[in-house]
């Protein structure tokens, strides 16, 4: 099931985690590799995905964070 442009979930792929459509590459992996210092070109080449896939992963992550509620406890 497509949950965002280029992002799908399937209970039979990666336990239903969001992945890049047509691959088994989880969105969280793409974000982690970028935050760890890999360039978008390196991630695309390493995981055989496109720049559009990377942008879709970033947009999906941004949308998730935009609706996340943070509760501060002291």
N, C-alpha and C positions, 0 to 999 in steps of 0.2 A: 504494500500500500504506500503510495506516495504521500508523504506528510509535509513536504515543502518541495519547491522546484529542485529536481535532481537528487533529493534525499528520500529514501524509502525505509520502511521497516517490514520485516518478515520474521515470524517466530522461528523459522528454520535457518535463518542466517544470523550468526553472531548473537543468538539468544534474543532476537528482536530489537537489538540496539540500532539506532539510525546509522545507515551506511549510504555511501555514494551509489546511486542507481546503476545497476549492471555490474557491480563489484561486491566484494566482501570487505571493503575498506571502511572502517567505522569513522564517523564524523569526529569522534573524540581523538582518534589517532592523528587525523589531519591537523587538528588544532594543537595537539601536543607536539607534533613535529615542528610546526611553525613556531610555537612558543619556545621550543628548545633550540632554535637557531637555524633550522633548515630553511632554505629559501623556497618560495613557491615552485620554482623550476625544479629544484631538487626533489621536493615531495611529489610533484607530478611525474617525474621520471622514475623515481623509486617505486611508486605504487601504481604506475600506469593509469593515471587519471589526468584530467584536463585542468587548465587554469579556471575554466568555468565551474568545474566540480569543486575546486578549492574555494572559489568565491561563494558558491552555494553553501558549503560547509560553514564558512565564516558567517554568512547571513543567518543560517539556521541557529548557530550558537548565539549570535547577537539577539535574535528574537526570543530565544529561551531565557536569556539573562534579563531581557526587558520586562518579562512578566514574573520573574522570580521575586518572591517576597523574602526579605531578610529580617529576622527577628533578633534583636540584640538583647542578651540577658546578662545580668551583672551578678 
